[in-house]
Amino acid sequence: MLYLSLLASYSFCVPIQFRSTGHTGTLPSPRSVRTPGSIQLPLQGNLRRTGLVFLGWRTADGTIIPPGATIIFSTEAVGTLALDAHWVNWVWDAGRNVNTNLLYTRVGFWPGQINVYSSVLGPSNPNFPFYETMGIGINAWSDALGVPINTTTNQQNAQLLSFGGEREYLIHFSGRTNIGPNVAGFAEHPPMTAMQQLVIGNSTKTVYRHSGYSRLFNFERPRGNNLTQLIKHEIGHSLGYWGHSTNENSVMWFSLNNNPTLQSGERIHLRQVYQHFR
């Protein structure tokens, strides 16, 4: 909920107008609210702008209020409240599931501080460069998102729990029974709360807020660039990139491709979520 507070204890009627430019579809009709009181803002409905995504209603001071949110007027408000449709460019990099052919429709983010705990479990090759490669992956995604991602030795204080080691040992530790023979690593979804739906092209996507923690498992089999790609790939999933890239040269491509460098599309795909919703 968004609280709008001004100055007096009297009751006033506040007109609310909704505005947009360059759109198709129907703008919501004007409304009013008597203070003190509240009103739920309209959803996007059939409002569209070619090539742009609707994020909510923008006030004169630049505050973006999500569609469907309730605003509360606790005291006096003077004049008309004008709310402009807030449109942004948006890059959706995730394509279709290669097994089901269904579109990926979810993306997530962690609110607050992001801490990563890393550990090698069970027997493993002493030359397995897990910790060094985790550091490379953490730094790459921190730069891509524009947010700090910290390492911690306290597992209880971490949002990402990253484990490396021998394939059979990690699968047993994870408790999973459905890991195929060609899988080089995997990440588990954390608890997620739906925050907002985005209409992108002809499909609807949902932004989720993460909570709790996400476990990611990195088998020691890949080497070199493939190991770097694997670890960056699983970190990307745990940070909220739920799906796989449409670009076969991307780190978030569905299989190893010997490319350890994050591409523009996958960087923007997740960065815009952290910049707009975090």
C-alpha positions in Angstrom: 0.0 0.0 0.0 1.1 3.6 -0.7 0.3 6.2 1.9 -0.3 9.8 0.8 -0.4 12.2 3.7 -0.8 16.0 3.7 -2.0 18.4 6.4 -5.5 18.7 7.8 -8.0 16.6 9.6 -11.0 17.6 7.5 -12.6 15.5 4.8 -11.9 16.4 1.1 -12.9 14.8 -2.2 -9.8 14.1 -4.3 -10.3 13.7 -8.1 -8.0 11.1 -9.7 -7.2 11.2 -13.4 -5.3 8.6 -15.5 -3.2 9.7 -18.4 -1.0 8.2 -21.1 0.3 9.1 -24.6 0.9 7.0 -27.7 -1.2 4.1 -26.4 -3.9 1.9 -27.7 -6.8 0.6 -25.7 -8.9 2.4 -23.1 -7.6 4.6 -20.2 -9.4 4.0 -16.9 -12.2 6.6 -16.3 -11.5 9.3 -13.7 -12.2 8.4 -10.1 -12.3 10.2 -6.8 -11.7 9.4 -3.1 -12.9 11.2 0.0 -10.2 11.7 2.6 -9.4 10.1 4.9 -9.9 7.0 2.7 -8.3 4.7 0.2 -8.7 3.6 -3.4 -7.4 0.6 -5.4 -5.7 1.7 -8.6 -6.8 0.0 -11.9 -4.9 -2.7 -13.6 -3.4 -2.4 -17.1 -6.5 -3.8 -18.8 -6.2 -3.5 -22.6 -3.9 -0.5 -22.4 -0.9 -1.1 -24.7 2.1 0.8 -26.3 4.0 -0.9 -29.1 7.4 -2.1 -28.0 6.9 -0.9 -24.4 5.9 -2.5 -21.1 3.5 -1.0 -18.6 5.0 -0.9 -15.0 2.3 1.1 -13.2 1.1 4.6 -12.5 3.6 7.5 -12.0 2.9 10.4 -9.7 4.2 13.9 -10.3 7.2 13.3 -8.1 8.2 10.2 -10.0 6.9 7.5 -7.7 5.8 4.4 -9.5 2.7 2.8 -8.0 2.1 -0.8 -9.2 -1.3 -1.5 -11.0 -3.9 -2.8 -8.5 -2.1 -1.3 -5.5 -4.1 0.5 -2.9 -3.3 4.1 -2.0 -4.4 5.6 1.3 -5.1 9.2 1.9 -4.8 9.7 5.6 -5.3 13.5 5.7 -6.0 16.5 3.4 -5.2 16.3 -0.3 -5.5 19.5 -2.4 -6.3 19.4 -6.1 -6.5 16.6 -8.7 -4.1 13.6 -8.4 -2.8 13.0 -12.0 -1.4 9.5 -12.6 0.6 8.8 -15.8 1.0 5.4 -17.3 4.6 4.4 -16.8 6.0 2.7 -19.9 9.5 1.3 -20.3 11.6 -0.6 -22.8 11.9 -4.2 -21.7 14.1 -7.1 -22.8 12.8 -10.6 -22.3 15.7 -13.0 -23.0 14.2 -16.3 -21.9 12.6 -18.4 -24.7 10.9 -21.8 -24.6 11.5 -24.9 -22.5 13.3 -27.3 -24.9 11.5 -30.3 -23.4 7.9 -28.9 -23.2 8.1 -26.1 -25.8 6.3 -23.9 -23.3 7.3 -20.2 -22.9 9.2 -19.3 -19.9 7.0 -16.8 -17.9 8.8 -16.2 -14.6 11.6 -14.0 -13.4 12.6 -13.2 -9.8 14.8 -11.1 -7.6 16.1 -11.0 -4.1 15.2 -8.0 -1.9 17.8 -6.6 0.4 21.3 -8.0 0.8 22.4 -11.0 -1.2 24.9 -13.3 0.4 26.5 -16.4 -1.1 27.8 -19.4 0.8 30.0 -21.8 -1.1 31.3 -25.3 -0.1 32.9 -28.3 -1.7 31.1 -31.4 -0.5 32.4 -35.0 -0.2 35.3 -36.4 -2.2 36.5 -34.2 -5.1 39.5 -33.6 -7.3 42.0 -31.4 -5.3 42.5 -29.4 -8.5 38.8 -28.6 -8.8 38.8 -24.7 -8.9 35.4 -24.4 -7.4 35.9 -21.4 -5.0 37.9 -19.4 -7.6 35.3 -19.9 -10.2 32.5 -19.0 -7.8 34.3 -15.7 -7.2 34.4 -15.1 -10.9 30.7 -15.9 -11.2 29.6 -13.7 -8.3 31.6 -10.7 -9.6 30.2 -11.1 -13.1 26.5 -11.2 -11.9 27.1 -8.4 -9.4 28.4 -6.2 -12.2 25.5 -7.3 -14.5 22.8 -6.5 -12.0 24.4 -3.4 -10.6 23.9 -4.7 -7.0 26.4 -6.0 -4.4 26.6 -9.7 -4.0 28.6 -10.8 -1.0 30.3 -14.0 0.1 29.8 -15.3 3.6 31.1 -18.2 5.7 27.8 -18.3 7.6 25.4 -20.6 5.9 22.5 -19.4 7.9 23.1 -15.8 6.6 23.1 -16.8 2.9 20.4 -16.5 0.2 22.4 -18.6 -2.2 23.9 -21.9 -1.0 26.3 -23.1 -3.7 27.8 -26.6 -3.5 30.5 -28.2 -5.7 31.9 -31.7 -5.9 31.4 -35.2 -7.3 28.2 -35.7 -9.3 26.9 -38.7 -7.4 27.7 -37.2 -4.0 25.9 -33.9 -4.7 22.8 -35.6 -6.1 22.6 -37.8 -3.0 23.1 -34.8 -0.8 20.4 -32.8 -2.7 17.8 -35.6 -2.2 16.8 -35.2 -5.9 16.0 -38.4 -7.9 15.2 -36.9 -11.3 18.6 -35.6 -12.4 19.4 -36.8 -15.9 22.8 -38.3 -16.9 23.7 -35.3 -19.1 23.0 -32.6 -16.4 26.2 -30.8 -15.3 24.5 -28.8 -12.5 21.2 -27.5 -11.3 19.6 -24.8 -9.1 16.5 -25.1 -6.9 13.8 -22.5 -6.7 13.5 -20.6 -3.4 10.1 -19.7 -1.9 8.6 -17.0 -4.2 5.8 -14.4 -3.9 4.2 -13.0 -7.1 4.8 -9.3 -7.2 3.5 -8.1 -10.6 2.5 -9.3 -14.0 4.0 -7.8 -17.1 2.4 -7.9 -20.6 5.3 -8.5 -23.0 4.2 -8.9 -26.6 1.5 -11.5 -26.7 2.3 -13.1 -23.4 2.1 -12.3 -19.7 5.1 -12.7 -17.5 5.2 -12.6 -13.7 7.8 -11.0 -11.5 8.5 -12.8 -8.2 10.2 -11.8 -5.0 12.4 -14.5 -3.5 12.7 -15.4 0.1 14.5 -18.0 2.2 17.4 -19.5 0.2 18.2 -21.3 -3.1 20.5 -24.2 -3.4 22.7 -24.6 -6.4 24.8 -27.7 -7.3 27.8 -27.6 -9.6 29.4 -31.0 -10.6 33.1 -31.1 -11.0 33.1 -32.7 -14.4 33.2 -29.6 -16.6 36.6 -27.8 -17.0 37.8 -24.5 -18.2 35.3 -22.3 -19.9 32.5 -24.8 -19.4 33.0 -24.8 -15.6 32.9 -21.0 -15.6 29.7 -21.1 -17.7 28.2 -23.8 -15.5 28.7 -21.8 -12.3 27.6 -18.5 -13.8 24.5 -20.3 -15.2 23.4 -21.8 -11.9 24.1 -18.5 -10.1 21.9 -16.8 -12.7 19.1 -19.2 -12.0 19.3 -18.7 -8.2 19.3 -14.9 -8.7 16.0 -15.1 -10.6 16.7 -16.0 -14.2 14.2 -18.9 -14.3 14.4 -20.2 -17.8 17.0 -20.3 -20.6 18.2 -17.8 -23.1 17.2 -17.7 -26.7 20.8 -17.0 -27.6 22.9 -20.1 -28.1 26.0 -18.2 -27.2 24.7 -17.1 -23.8 25.7 -18.4 -20.4 22.0 -19.0 -19.8 21.7 -21.2 -22.9 20.2 -24.6 -21.9 23.4 -26.6 -22.4 27.2 -26.0 -22.1 28.6 -24.1 -25.0 32.1 -23.2 -23.8 31.2 -19.5 -23.5 31.9 -18.1 -20.1 30.9 -14.5 -20.9 27.5 -13.0 -20.0 25.8 -11.6 -23.1 23.9 -8.4 -23.3 20.4 -9.9 -23.5 20.8 -12.1 -20.4 22.4 -9.3 -18.4 19.5 -6.9 -19.2 16.9 -9.6 -18.7 17.7 -9.8 -15.0 19.2 -6.3 -14.4 15.9 -4.5 -15.3 14.0 -6.6 -12.7 16.5 -5.7 -10.0 16.5 -2.0 -11.0 12.7 -1.6 -11.2 11.4 -4.0 -8.4 14.2 -4.4 -5.8 
